[in-house]
Amino acid sequence: YQSMPGLQLLHCVEFGDDIVGGESTLVDCMAAAHELRRISPDHFRTLVTTPATFVKQRDSACYTYLRPHIVLQEGLDMNNMNREIVAVNWSPPFEG
């Protein structure tokens, strides 16, 4: 099971005058993964080598799967943490 959005565009249709705050910060997860590898190689290795449990529940279905938060390109030396970062997996709080 996969539920990849591909490209996700988020926008606000209406912002009321009585609303305070609402600022949003978007994060480049690939850049964050590269920076984590640079500043904290041990934590980076943990996120590459330790599978996390992701759960997606709907009215008629429940999907559970394991995968690491950071995925590196396949290679001959799977212990080499300098391989290309090919994906960053996360689960938004409303999904599991």
Disulfide bonds with the S-S distance in Angstrom:
none
